[in-house]
Amino acid sequence: MTLIDGYCTSNFERVKEAFEHNFEANDEIGASVSIFSGSDRLVDLWGGHTDRERSTPWQEDTLVNVWSTTKGVMAACFAAAMDRGALSYDDRVADHWPEFAVEGKQNVSISALLSHQSGLCGFRSPAATEDYYDLESAAARLAAAEPFWPPGSQSGYHAISIGALGSALLKRAEGRYVQQFVADELNTALGLDVFIGLPPEHADRCSFLIAPPEMDSAATSTSPELSDAQIATLANPPLDAMTANTAEWRAADIPSANGHATARALAELYAMHVSKSETGQRLASQKAIQQATQPQCDGVDVILGIEARWGCGFMLNSTGLYGPNPNAFGHSGWGGSFAFADPDAGIGVAYTMNRMGTDLVGDQRNGALIEAIYASL
């Protein structure tokens, strides 16, 4: 029996039961789940271990790489920058970044970029994971490239590239890369345990990610069924999930994929997005978040091959991924993590874990938790 620690209000006992069940039946190793309503903590649970050998207990403040759940953090940073007048979603990217206006990209708006419509879903020439560690070099390479489709004609998931593009754009528009913006505005000002580019002094509380050996993208590059855009996105460079356990990956500014956080911090952040309090802490105004979550495109994503509906960096709840309320929004990460807000229920929710699952959608652990949350409301 796995020891579960933390806090849970009596109304959400089903969530605690589902969380415990994930350890007993769904091969959970270490995880945390949190729900906030405004500043009120409804659920804040953690359990298991930070390593495959199950020798080090998962703690209240355990951090873990949350992969693409990081993209929702970047979206929140853009909403705050927009709220303060540093940029508008209607601005052309080239208004802030003139070098971007080549190869037919001169009219790409910030909203189109953040909603994966720019066609810059990956590198055209061979790349290594390390190429993303030099953000300016990666961003310049992408900005100079021909897009894989006419910008605005369709949407295709920019799995890693959106991090370099977004961070370089924010630097030019607002003055800070996403890494520094998160450090200043989320970590220092709001006290949230969220990092992009993990400071070395926090390494001792970071969980290792655990993945099956087949979970990498190397085999993808040989599939004859994939388009050039899919190969560029998913296999150039081929990404080994265990790269996330290296010091180099942890330290980089990759706001599409290398955020480290606790579930509590992510739930608090998303609860701020939908809080109606006039006095509580928040990163961006309700008006700004409403703008950030206006639909920009929907339909079948040409990279992932699944239905996707995008706001300005936030994934919108078109398929019930985040429960039954269509106004929910957030982002999910490779292997199973997620964080979202539900404006109708007034809650922010997050789940982080170290054992990566293989399902693109439909992870049993996710489904059990979300079902229990909505049964409790």
C-alpha positions, 0 to 999 in steps of 0.5 A, spaced: 500 500 500 502 506 497 502 512 503 499 518 500 500 524 504 497 531 503 490 534 504 483 533 501 477 536 503 471 531 505 467 533 498 473 531 494 474 524 497 473 521 491 479 524 488 483 521 493 481 514 492 482 515 485 489 517 486 490 512 491 487 507 486 492 509 480 498 507 485 495 500 486 492 499 479 495 503 474 502 502 475 503 509 478 510 510 481 510 517 484 505 523 483 502 529 485 495 532 484 492 539 486 485 543 486 485 550 488 479 554 487 481 561 488 486 561 494 482 555 497 486 549 497 481 543 495 486 537 494 493 537 495 496 530 495 502 526 493 505 519 494 510 514 491 517 515 490 522 519 485 526 513 482 524 507 479 527 503 485 522 506 489 527 508 494 526 516 495 519 518 497 516 523 493 515 529 497 510 535 498 515 540 494 518 534 489 519 537 482 518 534 475 519 535 468 512 536 465 514 536 458 508 540 454 504 542 460 510 547 460 506 550 454 500 553 458 505 556 462 508 560 456 501 562 454 500 565 461 506 569 460 504 572 453 497 573 456 500 577 462 505 581 457 499 582 453 495 585 459 501 590 460 501 593 453 508 589 451 504 586 445 497 585 442 495 578 439 493 581 433 501 584 432 505 581 426 510 577 429 515 581 424 513 587 428 517 585 434 522 581 430 523 583 423 528 577 421 522 573 421 518 576 415 521 572 410 519 566 406 512 568 406 511 569 414 511 577 414 503 577 416 504 571 421 500 574 427 502 572 434 496 569 435 497 565 429 504 563 432 501 561 439 496 557 436 501 552 431 499 555 425 505 558 422 508 552 419 514 552 423 513 546 426 521 543 426 527 544 423 528 543 415 535 541 416 538 535 420 538 537 428 540 534 435 536 535 441 542 540 443 540 545 438 535 547 442 539 548 448 542 555 444 535 558 444 537 564 440 541 560 435 534 555 434 530 561 434 534 564 428 534 558 424 527 557 425 525 564 423 529 564 417 526 557 414 520 556 409 514 554 413 511 547 412 505 550 410 502 556 408 501 560 415 494 560 417 492 555 412 492 549 417 494 548 424 499 543 426 503 542 433 509 545 434 512 540 439 518 543 441 519 549 436 514 553 439 518 554 445 524 557 441 520 561 437 515 564 443 521 565 448 525 569 442 519 573 441 517 575 448 524 577 449 523 582 443 517 584 445 517 585 452 524 584 454 525 578 457 525 570 455 520 566 458 525 563 462 526 569 466 519 572 466 517 565 469 523 566 474 521 574 476 513 573 475 511 566 477 517 564 482 519 570 485 513 575 485 507 570 486 511 564 490 510 559 485 514 553 484 515 553 477 521 553 473 523 553 466 531 552 466 531 549 473 536 552 478 541 547 480 540 549 487 533 545 486 536 539 483 536 535 489 528 535 489 527 534 482 524 527 480 527 522 475 522 521 469 521 514 468 519 511 461 519 505 457 525 504 453 521 504 446 518 511 448 523 515 444 521 518 437 527 515 433 523 510 430 518 515 427 523 518 422 523 511 418 516 511 417 513 512 410 506 514 412 509 520 415 509 527 412 515 531 412 512 536 417 511 530 421 518 528 421 521 534 422 516 535 428 517 528 431 523 526 429 528 531 427 531 531 432 529 524 435 527 525 442 529 520 448 524 521 454 530 520 458 534 526 456 529 530 461 534 527 466 540 530 464 543 537 467 543 540 460 536 539 459 534 541 466 538 548 465 535 550 458 530 555 456 525 550 452 518 553 454 515 548 450 517 542 454 522 543 460 518 546 465 519 543 472 513 544 477 509 541 483 502 540 481 500 545 487 504 551 483 500 549 477 493 548 480 494 555 483 496 558 477 490 556 473 486 557 479 488 565 478 486 565 471 479 564 473 478 567 480 473 572 480 476 575 486 478 583 486 484 582 491 487 575 490 494 574 487 494 573 479 498 574 473 494 577 468 487 580 468 480 576 467 480 580 461 487 578 458 485 570 460 479 571 456 482 574 450 488 568 451 482 563 450 478 565 444 478 560 439 483 561 434 483 554 430 480 547 430 479 541 426 484 535 425 491 537 427 496 535 421 501 533 426 498 529 431 492 527 427 487 528 432 482 533 433 485 540 437 482 547 438 487 552 440 487 559 443 493 563 444 497 558 446 492 554 451 489 548 449 481 549 449 477 543 451 473 541 445 474 533 446 472 533 453 480 532 455 479 536 461 472 534 463 465 536 461 465 543 461 467 546 454 470 552 457 475 549 460 482 550 458 490 548 459 495 544 456 497 536 457 504 533 457 508 527 454 507 522 458 501 524 462 501 530 466 496 536 465 494 542 468 487 546 466 482 551 469 475 550 468 471 557 469 465 554 470 467 550 476 472 556 478 477 551 479 485 550 477 487 543 477 494 539 476 497 533 476 504 531 475 508 524 475 514 521 473 512 514 470 510 516 463 505 513 460 504 511 452 497 514 450 497 520 446 490 521 449 486 517 454 491 515 459 487 511 465 490 515 470 488 522 467 481 519 466 480 516 473 482 523 476 478 527 472 472 523 473 473 523 480 473 531 480 467 532 476 463 527 480 465 531 487 463 538 484 
